[in-house]
Amino acid sequence: MAEYSTVCRNLCKILLVFRVLILIIIIWKNGIEKKRICWKRKSWRIL
């Protein structure tokens, strides 16, 4: 049973890391999209 509990803990840690990575990727992509929109608006103002 001891080995089983350690495996569960490791799986939980891996899942947490994956969730954090996915959140970071989503936030990063949203940030890039917002920057692109800002650049488009700036380019329109220049035109």
PDB file of N, H, CA, C and O in Angstrom:
ATOM      1  N   MET A   1       0.822  -1.208   0.000  1.00  0.00           N
ATOM      2  CA  MET A   1       0.000   0.000   0.000  1.00  0.00           C
ATOM      3  C   MET A   1       0.864   1.270   0.000  1.00  0.00           C
ATOM      4  O   MET A   1       0.464   2.299  -0.545  1.00  0.00           O
ATOM      5  N   ALA A   2       2.019   1.188   0.600  1.00  0.00           N
ATOM      6  H   ALA A   2       2.343   0.352   1.043  1.00  0.00           H
ATOM      7  CA  ALA A   2       2.903   2.362   0.679  1.00  0.00           C
ATOM      8  C   ALA A   2       3.329   2.796  -0.724  1.00  0.00           C
ATOM      9  O   ALA A   2       3.335   3.985  -1.043  1.00  0.00           O
ATOM     10  N   GLU A   3       3.686   1.813  -1.558  1.00  0.00           N
ATOM     11  H   GLU A   3       3.681   0.847  -1.299  1.00  0.00           H
ATOM     12  CA  GLU A   3       4.102   2.141  -2.935  1.00  0.00           C
ATOM     13  C   GLU A   3       2.953   2.779  -3.708  1.00  0.00           C
ATOM     14  O   GLU A   3       3.162   3.719  -4.476  1.00  0.00           O
ATOM     15  N   TYR A   4       1.747   2.269  -3.505  1.00  0.00           N
ATOM     16  H   TYR A   4       1.578   1.506  -2.881  1.00  0.00           H
ATOM     17  CA  TYR A   4       0.569   2.780  -4.206  1.00  0.00           C
ATOM     18  C   TYR A   4       0.328   4.250  -3.857  1.00  0.00           C
ATOM     19  O   TYR A   4       0.027   5.056  -4.737  1.00  0.00           O
ATOM     20  N   SER A   5       0.458   4.597  -2.582  1.00  0.00           N
ATOM     21  H   SER A   5       0.702   3.942  -1.867  1.00  0.00           H
ATOM     22  CA  SER A   5       0.223   5.981  -2.154  1.00  0.00           C
ATOM     23  C   SER A   5       1.273   6.923  -2.757  1.00  0.00           C
ATOM     24  O   SER A   5       0.946   8.048  -3.133  1.00  0.00           O
ATOM     25  N   THR A   6       2.528   6.474  -2.850  1.00  0.00           N
ATOM     26  H   THR A   6       2.794   5.560  -2.544  1.00  0.00           H
ATOM     27  CA  THR A   6       3.578   7.324  -3.433  1.00  0.00           C
ATOM     28  C   THR A   6       3.288   7.546  -4.916  1.00  0.00           C
ATOM     29  O   THR A   6       3.497   8.640  -5.440  1.00  0.00           O
ATOM     30  N   VAL A   7       2.807   6.503  -5.586  1.00  0.00           N
ATOM     31  H   VAL A   7       2.637   5.614  -5.161  1.00  0.00           H
ATOM     32  CA  VAL A   7       2.464   6.633  -7.015  1.00  0.00           C
ATOM     33  C   VAL A   7       1.349   7.659  -7.173  1.00  0.00           C
ATOM     34  O   VAL A   7       1.407   8.503  -8.068  1.00  0.00           O
ATOM     35  N   CYS A   8       0.345   7.594  -6.321  1.00  0.00           N
ATOM     36  H   CYS A   8       0.299   6.909  -5.595  1.00  0.00           H
ATOM     37  CA  CYS A   8      -0.771   8.550  -6.378  1.00  0.00           C
ATOM     38  C   CYS A   8      -0.265   9.970  -6.166  1.00  0.00           C
ATOM     39  O   CYS A   8      -0.684  10.895  -6.862  1.00  0.00           O
ATOM     40  N   ARG A   9       0.635  10.142  -5.203  1.00  0.00           N
ATOM     41  H   ARG A   9       0.975   9.391  -4.637  1.00  0.00           H
ATOM     42  CA  ARG A   9       1.180  11.480  -4.929  1.00  0.00           C
ATOM     43  C   ARG A   9       1.937  11.999  -6.149  1.00  0.00           C
ATOM     44  O   ARG A   9       1.795  13.161  -6.530  1.00  0.00           O
ATOM     45  N   ASN A  10       2.744  11.124  -6.759  1.00  0.00           N
ATOM     46  H   ASN A  10       2.859  10.180  -6.449  1.00  0.00           H
ATOM     47  CA  ASN A  10       3.508  11.539  -7.945  1.00  0.00           C
ATOM     48  C   ASN A  10       2.565  11.915  -9.079  1.00  0.00           C
ATOM     49  O   ASN A  10       2.793  12.901  -9.780  1.00  0.00           O
ATOM     50  N   LEU A  11       1.504  11.129  -9.260  1.00  0.00           N
ATOM     51  H   LEU A  11       1.319  10.328  -8.691  1.00  0.00           H
ATOM     52  CA  LEU A  11       0.528  11.435 -10.317  1.00  0.00           C
ATOM     53  C   LEU A  11      -0.143  12.777 -10.056  1.00  0.00           C
ATOM     54  O   LEU A  11      -0.335  13.576 -10.973  1.00  0.00           O
ATOM     55  N   CYS A  12      -0.497  13.015  -8.794  1.00  0.00           N
ATOM     56  H   CYS A  12      -0.340  12.366  -8.050  1.00  0.00           H
ATOM     57  CA  CYS A  12      -1.133  14.295  -8.437  1.00  0.00           C
ATOM     58  C   CYS A  12      -0.184  15.457  -8.744  1.00  0.00           C
ATOM     59  O   CYS A  12      -0.606  16.486  -9.273  1.00  0.00           O
ATOM     60  N   LYS A  13       1.095  15.287  -8.408  1.00  0.00           N
ATOM     61  H   LYS A  13       1.437  14.451  -7.978  1.00  0.00           H
ATOM     62  CA  LYS A  13       2.078  16.340  -8.675  1.00  0.00           C
ATOM     63  C   LYS A  13       2.187  16.594 -10.171  1.00  0.00           C
ATOM     64  O   LYS A  13       2.225  17.743 -10.611  1.00  0.00           O
ATOM     65  N   ILE A  14       2.240  15.506 -10.961  1.00  0.00           N
ATOM     66  H   ILE A  14       2.209  14.572 -10.604  1.00  0.00           H
ATOM     67  CA  ILE A  14       2.357  15.634 -12.422  1.00  0.00           C
ATOM     68  C   ILE A  14       1.126  16.353 -12.972  1.00  0.00           C
ATOM     69  O   ILE A  14       1.251  17.232 -13.825  1.00  0.00           O
ATOM     70  N   LEU A  15      -0.065  15.982 -12.488  1.00  0.00           N
ATOM     71  H   LEU A  15      -0.166  15.268 -11.795  1.00  0.00           H
ATOM     72  CA  LEU A  15      -1.301  16.620 -12.956  1.00  0.00           C
ATOM     73  C   LEU A  15      -1.298  18.107 -12.625  1.00  0.00           C
ATOM     74  O   LEU A  15      -1.699  18.930 -13.448  1.00  0.00           O
ATOM     75  N   LEU A  16      -0.847  18.453 -11.418  1.00  0.00           N
ATOM     76  H   LEU A  16      -0.522  17.785 -10.749  1.00  0.00           H
ATOM     77  CA  LEU A  16      -0.787  19.868 -11.016  1.00  0.00           C
ATOM     78  C   LEU A  16       0.156  20.638 -11.935  1.00  0.00           C
ATOM     79  O   LEU A  16      -0.160  21.739 -12.385  1.00  0.00           O
ATOM     80  N   VAL A  17       1.322  20.043 -12.208  1.00  0.00           N
ATOM     81  H   VAL A  17       1.578  19.149 -11.841  1.00  0.00           H
ATOM     82  CA  VAL A  17       2.297  20.697 -13.090  1.00  0.00           C
ATOM     83  C   VAL A  17       1.685  20.910 -14.473  1.00  0.00           C
ATOM     84  O   VAL A  17       1.839  21.978 -15.065  1.00  0.00           O
ATOM     85  N   PHE A  18       0.984  19.883 -14.990  1.00  0.00           N
ATOM     86  H   PHE A  18       0.859  19.016 -14.509  1.00  0.00           H
ATOM     87  CA  PHE A  18       0.357  20.001 -16.309  1.00  0.00           C
ATOM     88  C   PHE A  18      -0.685  21.118 -16.312  1.00  0.00           C
ATOM     89  O   PHE A  18      -0.754  21.904 -17.257  1.00  0.00           O
ATOM     90  N   ARG A  19      -1.494  21.187 -15.256  1.00  0.00           N
ATOM     91  H   ARG A  19      -1.438  20.548 -14.489  1.00  0.00           H
ATOM     92  CA  ARG A  19      -2.523  22.235 -15.185  1.00  0.00           C
ATOM     93  C   ARG A  19      -1.892  23.612 -15.194  1.00  0.00           C
ATOM     94  O   ARG A  19      -2.363  24.517 -15.882  1.00  0.00           O
ATOM     95  N   VAL A  20      -0.812  23.768 -14.420  1.00  0.00           N
ATOM     96  H   VAL A  20      -0.429  23.032 -13.861  1.00  0.00           H
ATOM     97  CA  VAL A  20      -0.122  25.064 -14.365  1.00  0.00           C
ATOM     98  C   VAL A  20       0.438  25.419 -15.737  1.00  0.00           C
ATOM     99  O   VAL A  20       0.316  26.558 -16.189  1.00  0.00           O
ATOM    100  N   LEU A  21       1.057  24.435 -16.401  1.00  0.00           N
ATOM    101  H   LEU A  21       1.157  23.511 -16.034  1.00  0.00           H
ATOM    102  CA  LEU A  21       1.637  24.676 -17.729  1.00  0.00           C
ATOM    103  C   LEU A  21       0.549  25.088 -18.721  1.00  0.00           C
ATOM    104  O   LEU A  21       0.735  26.021 -19.502  1.00  0.00           O
ATOM    105  N   ILE A  22      -0.588  24.387 -18.686  1.00  0.00           N
ATOM    106  H   ILE A  22      -0.739  23.629 -18.051  1.00  0.00           H
ATOM    107  CA  ILE A  22      -1.691  24.705 -19.601  1.00  0.00           C
ATOM    108  C   ILE A  22      -2.195  26.124 -19.337  1.00  0.00           C
ATOM    109  O   ILE A  22      -2.457  26.880 -20.272  1.00  0.00           O
ATOM    110  N   LEU A  23      -2.329  26.480 -18.053  1.00  0.00           N
ATOM    111  H   LEU A  23      -2.117  25.866 -17.293  1.00  0.00           H
ATOM    112  CA  LEU A  23      -2.783  27.839 -17.708  1.00  0.00           C
ATOM    113  C   LEU A  23      -1.809  28.882 -18.232  1.00  0.00           C
ATOM    114  O   LEU A  23      -2.220  29.899 -18.791  1.00  0.00           O
ATOM    115  N   ILE A  24      -0.506  28.627 -18.050  1.00  0.00           N
ATOM    116  H   ILE A  24      -0.172  27.801 -17.596  1.00  0.00           H
ATOM    117  CA  ILE A  24       0.521  29.570 -18.523  1.00  0.00           C
ATOM    118  C   ILE A  24       0.436  29.722 -20.037  1.00  0.00           C
ATOM    119  O   ILE A  24       0.517  30.833 -20.559  1.00  0.00           O
ATOM    120  N   ILE A  25       0.271  28.598 -20.744  1.00  0.00           N
ATOM    121  H   ILE A  25       0.205  27.695 -20.320  1.00  0.00           H
ATOM    122  CA  ILE A  25       0.195  28.630 -22.213  1.00  0.00           C
ATOM    123  C   ILE A  25      -1.031  29.425 -22.648  1.00  0.00           C
ATOM    124  O   ILE A  25      -0.944  30.244 -23.563  1.00  0.00           O
ATOM    125  N   ILE A  26      -2.183  29.191 -21.994  1.00  0.00           N
ATOM    126  H   ILE A  26      -2.253  28.526 -21.250  1.00  0.00           H
ATOM    127  CA  ILE A  26      -3.419  29.901 -22.362  1.00  0.00           C
ATOM    128  C   ILE A  26      -3.249  31.401 -22.124  1.00  0.00           C
ATOM    129  O   ILE A  26      -3.601  32.211 -22.982  1.00  0.00           O
ATOM    130  N   ILE A  27      -2.710  31.770 -20.960  1.00  0.00           N
ATOM    131  H   ILE A  27      -2.425  31.112 -20.264  1.00  0.00           H
ATOM    132  CA  ILE A  27      -2.507  33.197 -20.640  1.00  0.00           C
ATOM    133  C   ILE A  27      -1.538  33.821 -21.645  1.00  0.00           C
ATOM    134  O   ILE A  27      -1.752  34.941 -22.110  1.00  0.00           O
ATOM    135  N   TRP A  28      -0.463  33.082 -21.977  1.00  0.00           N
ATOM    136  H   TRP A  28      -0.290  32.173 -21.598  1.00  0.00           H
ATOM    137  CA  TRP A  28       0.551  33.579 -22.914  1.00  0.00           C
ATOM    138  C   TRP A  28      -0.075  33.819 -24.280  1.00  0.00           C
ATOM    139  O   TRP A  28       0.160  34.857 -24.899  1.00  0.00           O
ATOM    140  N   LYS A  29      -0.884  32.849 -24.763  1.00  0.00           N
ATOM    141  H   LYS A  29      -1.075  32.005 -24.261  1.00  0.00           H
ATOM    142  CA  LYS A  29      -1.535  32.997 -26.072  1.00  0.00           C
ATOM    143  C   LYS A  29      -2.493  34.179 -26.064  1.00  0.00           C
ATOM    144  O   LYS A  29      -2.536  34.947 -27.025  1.00  0.00           O
ATOM    145  N   ASN A  30      -3.265  34.334 -24.985  1.00  0.00           N
ATOM    146  H   ASN A  30      -3.231  33.710 -24.204  1.00  0.00           H
ATOM    147  CA  ASN A  30      -4.196  35.461 -24.873  1.00  0.00           C
ATOM    148  C   ASN A  30      -3.432  36.781 -24.910  1.00  0.00           C
ATOM    149  O   ASN A  30      -3.864  37.737 -25.553  1.00  0.00           O
ATOM    150  N   GLY A  31      -2.284  36.829 -24.212  1.00  0.00           N
ATOM    151  H   GLY A  31      -1.933  36.052 -23.689  1.00  0.00           H
ATOM    152  CA  GLY A  31      -1.455  38.030 -24.199  1.00  0.00           C
ATOM    153  C   GLY A  31      -0.971  38.380 -25.593  1.00  0.00           C
ATOM    154  O   GLY A  31      -0.992  39.547 -25.984  1.00  0.00           O
ATOM    155  N   ILE A  32      -0.532  37.374 -26.352  1.00  0.00           N
ATOM    156  H   ILE A  32      -0.515  36.426 -26.035  1.00  0.00           H
ATOM    157  CA  ILE A  32      -0.038  37.609 -27.722  1.00  0.00           C
ATOM    158  C   ILE A  32      -1.183  38.128 -28.586  1.00  0.00           C
ATOM    159  O   ILE A  32      -0.993  39.058 -29.370  1.00  0.00           O
ATOM    160  N   GLU A  33      -2.375  37.535 -28.450  1.00  0.00           N
ATOM    161  H   GLU A  33      -2.529  36.779 -27.813  1.00  0.00           H
ATOM    162  CA  GLU A  33      -3.518  37.976 -29.246  1.00  0.00           C
ATOM    163  C   GLU A  33      -3.880  39.421 -28.921  1.00  0.00           C
ATOM    164  O   GLU A  33      -4.195  40.200 -29.821  1.00  0.00           O
ATOM    165  N   LYS A  34      -3.837  39.782 -27.639  1.00  0.00           N
ATOM    166  H   LYS A  34      -3.582  39.149 -26.908  1.00  0.00           H
ATOM    167  CA  LYS A  34      -4.144  41.160 -27.249  1.00  0.00           C
ATOM    168  C   LYS A  34      -3.116  42.109 -27.838  1.00  0.00           C
ATOM    169  O   LYS A  34      -3.468  43.191 -28.306  1.00  0.00           O
ATOM    170  N   LYS A  35      -1.840  41.712 -27.821  1.00  0.00           N
ATOM    171  H   LYS A  35      -1.554  40.833 -27.441  1.00  0.00           H
ATOM    172  CA  LYS A  35      -0.785  42.550 -28.395  1.00  0.00           C
ATOM    173  C   LYS A  35      -1.017  42.730 -29.891  1.00  0.00           C
ATOM    174  O   LYS A  35      -0.836  43.826 -30.421  1.00  0.00           O
ATOM    175  N   ARG A  36      -1.419  41.655 -30.574  1.00  0.00           N
ATOM    176  H   ARG A  36      -1.566  40.764 -30.143  1.00  0.00           H
ATOM    177  CA  ARG A  36      -1.685  41.744 -32.018  1.00  0.00           C
ATOM    178  C   ARG A  36      -2.820  42.720 -32.285  1.00  0.00           C
ATOM    179  O   ARG A  36      -2.748  43.527 -33.212  1.00  0.00           O
ATOM    180  N   ILE A  37      -3.876  42.643 -31.464  1.00  0.00           N
ATOM    181  H   ILE A  37      -3.934  41.988 -30.711  1.00  0.00           H
ATOM    182  CA  ILE A  37      -5.018  43.559 -31.644  1.00  0.00           C
ATOM    183  C   ILE A  37      -4.544  44.996 -31.447  1.00  0.00           C
ATOM    184  O   ILE A  37      -4.922  45.891 -32.203  1.00  0.00           O
ATOM    185  N   CYS A  38      -3.714  45.212 -30.426  1.00  0.00           N
ATOM    186  H   CYS A  38      -3.407  44.485 -29.812  1.00  0.00           H
ATOM    187  CA  CYS A  38      -3.186  46.557 -30.178  1.00  0.00           C
ATOM    188  C   CYS A  38      -2.366  47.033 -31.374  1.00  0.00           C
ATOM    189  O   CYS A  38      -2.486  48.181 -31.802  1.00  0.00           O
ATOM    190  N   TRP A  39      -1.527  46.138 -31.912  1.00  0.00           N
ATOM    191  H   TRP A  39      -1.430  45.206 -31.564  1.00  0.00           H
ATOM    192  CA  TRP A  39      -0.714  46.512 -33.067  1.00  0.00           C
ATOM    193  C   TRP A  39      -1.603  46.859 -34.255  1.00  0.00           C
ATOM    194  O   TRP A  39      -1.320  47.813 -34.980  1.00  0.00           O
ATOM    195  N   LYS A  40      -2.681  46.090 -34.464  1.00  0.00           N
ATOM    196  H   LYS A  40      -2.910  45.315 -33.875  1.00  0.00           H
ATOM    197  CA  LYS A  40      -3.599  46.370 -35.566  1.00  0.00           C
ATOM    198  C   LYS A  40      -4.225  47.740 -35.384  1.00  0.00           C
ATOM    199  O   LYS A  40      -4.331  48.503 -36.345  1.00  0.00           O
ATOM    200  N   ARG A  41      -4.644  48.064 -34.165  1.00  0.00           N
ATOM    201  H   ARG A  41      -4.558  47.444 -33.385  1.00  0.00           H
ATOM    202  CA  ARG A  41      -5.265  49.363 -33.888  1.00  0.00           C
ATOM    203  C   ARG A  41      -4.268  50.486 -34.133  1.00  0.00           C
ATOM    204  O   ARG A  41      -4.610  51.519 -34.709  1.00  0.00           O
ATOM    205  N   LYS A  42      -3.014  50.274 -33.685  1.00  0.00           N
ATOM    206  H   LYS A  42      -2.735  49.435 -33.217  1.00  0.00           H
ATOM    207  CA  LYS A  42      -1.983  51.299 -33.884  1.00  0.00           C
ATOM    208  C   LYS A  42      -1.720  51.508 -35.369  1.00  0.00           C
ATOM    209  O   LYS A  42      -1.578  52.640 -35.832  1.00  0.00           O
ATOM    210  N   SER A  43      -1.656  50.394 -36.119  1.00  0.00           N
ATOM    211  H   SER A  43      -1.771  49.474 -35.743  1.00  0.00           H
ATOM    212  CA  SER A  43      -1.400  50.511 -37.554  1.00  0.00           C
ATOM    213  C   SER A  43      -2.562  51.232 -38.241  1.00  0.00           C
ATOM    214  O   SER A  43      -2.352  52.012 -39.169  1.00  0.00           O
ATOM    215  N   TRP A  44      -3.792  50.967 -37.780  1.00  0.00           N
ATOM    216  H   TRP A  44      -3.963  50.333 -37.025  1.00  0.00           H
ATOM    217  CA  TRP A  44      -4.943  51.665 -38.353  1.00  0.00           C
ATOM    218  C   TRP A  44      -4.857  53.163 -38.068  1.00  0.00           C
ATOM    219  O   TRP A  44      -5.184  53.980 -38.929  1.00  0.00           O
ATOM    220  N   ARG A  45      -4.420  53.521 -36.871  1.00  0.00           N
ATOM    221  H   ARG A  45      -4.154  52.858 -36.172  1.00  0.00           H
ATOM    222  CA  ARG A  45      -4.312  54.938 -36.511  1.00  0.00           C
ATOM    223  C   ARG A  45      -3.272  55.618 -37.396  1.00  0.00           C
ATOM    224  O   ARG A  45      -3.448  56.762 -37.815  1.00  0.00           O
ATOM    225  N   ILE A  46      -2.166  54.885 -37.678  1.00  0.00           N
ATOM    226  H   ILE A  46      -2.023  53.956 -37.338  1.00  0.00           H
ATOM    227  CA  ILE A  46      -1.113  55.454 -38.527  1.00  0.00           C
ATOM    228  C   ILE A  46      -1.668  55.675 -39.938  1.00  0.00           C
ATOM    229  O   ILE A  46      -1.412  56.705 -40.563  1.00  0.00           O
ATOM    230  N   LEU A  47      -2.440  54.683 -40.433  1.00  0.00           N
ATOM    231  H   LEU A  47      -2.649  53.847 -39.926  1.00  0.00           H
ATOM    232  CA  LEU A  47      -3.024  54.806 -41.766  1.00  0.00           C
ATOM    233  C   LEU A  47      -4.053  55.946 -41.773  1.00  0.00           C
ATOM    234  O   LEU A  47      -4.665  56.219 -42.805  1.00  0.00           O
TER     235      LEU A  47
END
